[in-house]
Amino acid sequence: MPTILLLLGSNLFMTVAWYGHLKYRSSDLWRVILISWLIALPEYCLQVPGNRLGYGKFSAYQLKILQEVITLCVFVGFAYFYLGESLRWNYILAFVCMVGAVVFAFWGKG
């Protein structure tokens, strides 16, 4: 559970760093890059320990697949609530496929 919480926290920071500037298209690119790097620093401070704690309990493949689904969950909320984008049926089906990938990745564990 600590691994999942750390990965969730890191993805919150990274999503803001990568996509938060899209609402501010008139801002200078160099400022956006600098601010994004400052936001990304806490992401690394959560991501690295999350992967260190999780490795051994999970394989590297499982950690990466888990990370991608967490990233998608965080991004869907961010795009919907912050960017105001609608969630279309094809995006939902793509999400279901990724959740299926997690199920398959963890199926044979143990």
C-alpha positions as CSV (number, residue, x, y, z in Angstrom):
1,M,0.0,0.0,0.0
2,P,2.8,2.5,0.6
3,T,4.0,1.9,-2.9
4,I,0.6,2.7,-4.4
5,L,0.2,5.9,-2.2
6,L,3.7,7.1,-3.2
7,L,3.0,6.5,-6.9
8,L,-0.3,8.2,-6.6
9,G,1.3,11.3,-5.0
10,S,4.1,11.4,-7.5
11,N,1.6,11.2,-10.4
12,L,-0.4,14.1,-9.0
13,F,2.7,16.3,-9.1
14,M,3.8,15.0,-12.5
15,T,0.4,15.6,-14.1
16,V,0.4,19.2,-12.9
17,A,3.9,19.7,-14.1
18,W,3.3,18.2,-17.6
19,Y,-0.2,19.5,-18.3
20,G,-1.0,22.3,-15.9
21,H,0.5,24.9,-18.2
22,L,-2.0,24.1,-21.0
23,K,-4.4,26.6,-19.4
24,Y,-1.7,29.3,-19.7
25,R,-0.8,29.2,-23.4
26,S,0.2,32.8,-23.4
27,S,3.0,32.3,-20.8
28,D,6.5,32.3,-22.0
29,L,7.8,28.8,-22.8
30,W,10.9,29.2,-20.7
31,R,8.8,30.1,-17.6
32,V,6.5,27.1,-18.2
33,I,9.5,24.8,-18.4
34,L,11.1,26.2,-15.2
35,I,7.9,26.0,-13.2
36,S,7.2,22.5,-14.5
37,W,10.7,21.4,-13.4
38,L,10.1,22.9,-9.9
39,I,6.8,21.0,-9.7
40,A,8.4,17.8,-10.9
41,L,11.0,17.7,-8.2
42,P,8.6,16.5,-5.5
43,E,7.4,13.9,-8.0
44,Y,10.8,12.4,-8.0
45,C,11.0,12.5,-4.2
46,L,7.9,10.3,-4.2
47,Q,8.4,8.2,-7.3
48,V,11.9,6.9,-6.4
49,P,11.0,5.6,-2.9
50,G,7.7,4.2,-4.2
51,N,9.5,2.1,-6.7
52,R,12.3,1.1,-4.2
53,L,9.7,0.0,-1.7
54,G,7.6,-1.8,-4.2
55,Y,10.4,-3.7,-6.0
56,G,10.6,-7.2,-4.6
57,K,6.9,-7.2,-3.7
58,F,6.2,-6.4,-7.3
59,S,8.3,-7.1,-10.4
60,A,9.6,-4.2,-12.4
61,Y,7.0,-5.0,-15.1
62,Q,4.2,-4.9,-12.5
63,L,5.4,-1.6,-11.1
64,K,5.4,0.0,-14.5
65,I,2.0,-1.3,-15.4
66,L,0.6,-0.2,-12.1
67,Q,2.3,3.2,-12.6
68,E,0.6,3.7,-16.0
69,V,-2.9,2.9,-14.7
70,I,-2.4,5.3,-11.7
71,T,-1.1,7.9,-14.2
72,L,-4.2,7.4,-16.3
73,C,-6.6,7.7,-13.3
74,V,-5.0,10.9,-12.2
75,F,-4.9,12.3,-15.7
76,V,-8.6,11.6,-16.3
77,G,-9.6,13.5,-13.2
78,F,-7.2,16.4,-14.1
79,A,-8.4,16.7,-17.7
80,Y,-12.0,16.6,-16.7
81,F,-12.0,18.9,-13.7
82,Y,-9.0,21.2,-14.4
83,L,-8.9,21.4,-18.2
84,G,-12.7,21.0,-18.6
85,E,-12.4,18.2,-21.2
86,S,-15.2,15.7,-21.6
87,L,-14.7,12.0,-21.1
88,R,-15.8,10.2,-24.2
89,W,-16.8,6.6,-24.6
90,N,-13.7,5.5,-26.4
91,Y,-11.5,6.9,-23.6
92,I,-13.5,4.9,-21.1
93,L,-13.0,1.7,-23.2
94,A,-9.3,2.4,-23.4
95,F,-9.2,2.8,-19.7
96,V,-11.0,-0.5,-19.2
97,C,-8.3,-2.2,-21.4
98,M,-5.5,-0.7,-19.3
99,V,-7.2,-2.0,-16.1
100,G,-7.3,-5.4,-17.8
101,A,-3.6,-5.1,-18.4
102,V,-3.1,-4.8,-14.6
103,V,-5.2,-7.8,-14.0
104,F,-3.2,-9.9,-16.4
105,A,0.1,-8.6,-15.1
106,F,-0.8,-9.6,-11.5
107,W,-2.7,-12.8,-12.4
108,G,0.2,-15.2,-12.2
109,K,2.0,-13.5,-9.2
110,G,3.0,-15.9,-6.4
